[in-house]
Amino acid sequence: MLRKKVTQLVESSLFQQVIIALIVFNSILIGLETSQPIMDRFGYYIDQIDLIILGIFVAEIILKIYAHRLKFFTNWWNLFDLFVIIISVVPAAGSFTVFRALRILRTL
């Protein structure tokens, strides 16, 4: 019963639209991180927002895996998203965080 509701949630157009909006917003934030004056002034806030968005992306992946089980791993976009999120979560991969911006390809 719960799995069915989670599946309906992750497959809903509203859920997808929110995730796509967050991907676009996160890509803008990543772009802002390349500006030293902006980071000097707003870096703390940009970093905090970035962490919140990353947490939402992690929750999205977890919900999708729960909803689709092994079928999750048969979709190439899911695997791409999983790869990007895993890289983003690994502390030593800080310079690879820009890969999150590649999720914007999903919107196209």
C-alpha positions, 0 to 999 in steps of 0.5 A: 500500500505504501509502496503504491503511494510512493510510486504514484508520488514519484511518477506524478507530473508535479513531483517531476516538475518540482525536481526539474525546477530544482535541477535548473535552480541548482545549476544556476547556483553552481554557476554562481559558485564560479564568481568569487565576489558572489561567493565572498558575499553570499557563499554561506547561503549558496552552500546551505541552499546547495546542501538542502537541494542535495538532500532533496535529490538524495530523498528523490533517489531513495523514494524511486528505488523504494518505489521501483525496486530492481526495475529502477536500475533498468532505466538509464536516466535513473542510473545517471541520476544515481551516479551524479548524486553519489558523486555529489555526496562523496566528500572527496569529490568536491570538484565533481559537484559540477556533474549535478548540473549535467542533470539538466540534460534530463530536462531536455 
